[in-house]
Amino acid sequence: MIHPRFLVLIVVAVMLTAGTAAAQAPQPAGTPSTQPRKPVKPPTVDLEKAAKRPRPGQVLPGEPLPTPADQPDDTSVDQPASPPAAIPLSDGSQTPALPIDQAVPSLLSGASPFAADDWPLAVRVLGISGKSDGVQVRSWREGQPTEWIALRRGTELTELSEVRTGLHTTASILLENAVRIDLGRLSRVALSRPHPALELATVSIDLLRGRVDAYPQAVDNAGLSILGIALTGPELTKTRRVPFRIEHDAFRGTREQVLISP
């Protein structure tokens, strides 16, 4: 007869043997393994060694510079075969094509926004909102601009002038004591009037960018401005005698709307 203590040991040994055999048995395809996997360490990149590796065209300290023979031949650059072709017009005639920098005058190149017969306006700054130096003006004398300078409240201008506002500033300006204009942020206008010999009672506002609101201050019995307000800007040339807003940006173009006088 087997002692009960030995019987327990035999049962435990049988159970351990069965568990080991089950763990070593082949698993069917597609069955996820329960064995822990060792982490895969990414390869180490030696940055110092890579930095010392020579690169094409690199000149290291102490080495001579490339000789002219090593430089590319300038004669291999393609040259234009002929000048730009003429542009046909709707009436059948042709006009020579100009390069972009000549065909489109740019404000950045210093091109004057005024015509030869434009005349200065009487301009007075009524108020500035925002940074004190955020509104600037420059005058034009004999076709040449002066430097941009800061405008202050109460400043009066008697020359052909451009006015611009900054990102956080607006300005209110009185023209000829008859028309008030409010410039929005990042706006720029050129202010003038026709030559006195033309006897045209108008003020000219050339919007170069941004937004301007105009409010007649001197009106007749019908409530219309005694001075015509000539609007000039991208895609717009009109004359108004009522309050209006004109604004222009590169995304939505030029827009105009009639305002209610404040």
PENORMO-V411345 format. One record per residue. RES is the residue in one letter. PHI is phi in degrees with one decimal (999 if undefined). D_LAST is the distance of its C-alpha to the last C-alpha in whole Angstrom. Layout:
RES/PHI/D_LAST + RES/PHI/D_LAST
This chain:
M/999/118 + I/-84.0/115 + H/-67.9/114 + P/-55.8/110 + R/-67.4/109 + F/-67.1/110 + L/-62.4/108 + V/-64.4/105 + L/-63.6/105 + I/-65.2/106 + V/-64.1/103 + V/-63.4/100 + A/-63.2/102 + V/-63.8/102 + M/-66.1/98 + L/-65.9/97 + T/-64.2/99 + A/-67.7/97 + G/-67.1/94 + T/-66.5/94 + A/-65.8/96 + A/-68.5/92 + A/-69.8/90 + Q/-88.9/92 + A/-68.9/92 + P/-63.2/90 + Q/-92.8/87 + P/-66.3/86 + A/-61.8/83 + G/89.0/80 + T/-85.2/80 + P/-66.1/78 + S/-78.2/80 + T/-96.0/80 + Q/-74.2/82 + P/-65.3/79 + R/-101.5/78 + K/-76.5/78 + P/-64.2/75 + V/-91.2/75 + K/-86.2/74 + P/-64.7/72 + P/-64.5/73 + T/-85.5/72 + V/-100.1/71 + D/-84.4/72 + L/-65.5/69 + E/-65.3/71 + K/-66.8/73 + A/-66.7/71 + A/-68.8/69 + K/-82.0/72 + R/-68.3/73 + P/-64.0/72 + R/-118.1/70 + P/-60.7/70 + G/82.5/69 + Q/-78.5/69 + V/-114.3/70 + L/-85.0/71 + P/-58.0/72 + G/91.2/75 + E/-92.9/75 + P/-69.1/75 + L/-71.6/72 + P/-60.8/73 + T/-79.1/74 + P/-55.3/73 + A/-65.7/75 + D/-83.1/73 + Q/-80.4/70 + P/-67.3/69 + D/-76.9/69 + D/-64.0/66 + T/-71.2/68 + S/-81.7/67 + V/-74.0/64 + D/-66.5/63 + Q/-106.3/61 + P/-59.3/59 + A/-71.6/62 + S/-158.3/60 + P/-65.2/56 + P/-56.4/54 + A/-72.7/54 + A/-70.8/52 + I/-99.7/49 + P/-71.5/50 + L/-99.8/47 + S/-65.8/46 + D/-87.9/48 + G/95.0/51 + S/-81.5/51 + Q/-132.8/51 + T/-128.4/49 + P/-61.3/51 + A/-78.8/49 + L/-106.3/47 + P/-58.1/47 + I/-56.8/44 + D/-71.0/43 + Q/-103.3/44 + A/-74.4/42 + V/-118.6/39 + P/-63.6/37 + S/-112.2/36 + L/-65.7/33 + L/-70.2/36 + S/-83.4/39 + G/90.8/37 + A/-66.8/36 + S/-73.9/34 + P/-82.8/30 + F/-104.5/31 + A/-85.4/33 + A/-65.3/35 + D/-99.2/34 + D/-71.7/30 + W/-126.2/29 + P/-67.4/27 + L/-99.2/24 + A/-85.5/23 + V/-120.6/21 + R/-136.7/20 + V/-82.5/19 + L/-84.9/16 + G/-172.0/16 + I/-133.2/18 + S/-114.5/18 + G/111.1/21 + K/-64.2/25 + S/-65.1/25 + D/-103.7/27 + G/-86.4/25 + V/-115.3/23 + Q/-128.5/26 + V/-139.1/26 + R/-140.8/30 + S/-103.6/31 + W/-116.8/33 + R/-128.4/36 + E/53.2/38 + G/80.7/37 + Q/-119.4/38 + P/-86.7/35 + T/-87.7/35 + E/-74.3/35 + W/-69.5/31 + I/-131.0/30 + A/-73.4/28 + L/-95.8/25 + R/-124.9/24 + R/-61.4/21 + G/92.3/22 + T/-64.0/24 + E/-115.6/24 + L/-116.9/25 + T/-129.1/27 + E/-125.2/29 + L/-59.0/28 + S/-135.1/27 + E/-110.9/26 + V/-126.1/23 + R/-136.7/24 + T/-112.8/22 + G/-94.5/24 + L/-67.3/25 + H/-121.1/23 + T/-135.3/21 + T/-132.7/17 + A/-144.9/16 + S/-118.6/14 + I/-133.2/15 + L/-105.0/15 + L/-109.4/17 + E/53.5/19 + N/55.4/17 + A/-134.4/15 + V/-135.3/13 + R/-103.2/11 + I/-120.3/12 + D/-113.5/12 + L/-93.8/16 + G/-80.0/16 + R/-66.0/20 + L/51.3/23 + S/-112.0/21 + R/-150.9/23 + V/-134.7/22 + A/-112.7/24 + L/-114.2/23 + S/-162.0/25 + R/-148.7/25 + P/-65.5/28 + H/-59.3/31 + P/-55.3/31 + A/-65.6/34 + L/-78.8/32 + E/54.8/30 + L/-105.0/27 + A/-84.0/24 + T/-138.5/22 + V/-116.6/21 + S/-111.1/22 + I/-121.0/20 + D/-102.4/23 + L/-82.1/22 + L/-92.5/25 + R/-168.1/24 + G/89.2/21 + R/-142.2/17 + V/-139.0/15 + D/-106.6/11 + A/-119.1/11 + Y/-130.0/8 + P/-61.1/10 + Q/-104.3/11 + A/-114.8/14 + V/-125.1/14 + D/-90.8/17 + N/-63.5/18 + A/-88.7/17 + G/83.0/13 + L/-96.4/14 + S/-62.2/14 + I/-72.8/18 + L/-108.8/18 + G/-70.1/19 + I/-110.9/18 + A/-85.0/21 + L/-101.7/20 + T/-131.9/24 + G/-174.5/25 + P/-56.4/27 + E/67.6/28 + L/-153.9/25 + T/-146.6/25 + K/-146.3/22 + T/-124.8/21 + R/-128.0/17 + R/-128.9/15 + V/-125.7/12 + P/-61.0/9 + F/-152.8/12 + R/-129.1/13 + I/-131.4/17 + E/-142.2/19 + H/-145.4/23 + D/-147.3/25 + A/-71.3/29 + F/-88.3/29 + R/-113.1/27 + G/76.7/26 + T/-100.1/23 + R/-129.0/21 + E/-136.4/18 + Q/-150.5/15 + V/-83.1/12 + L/-110.8/9 + I/-93.5/6 + S/-63.0/4 + P/-69.4/0
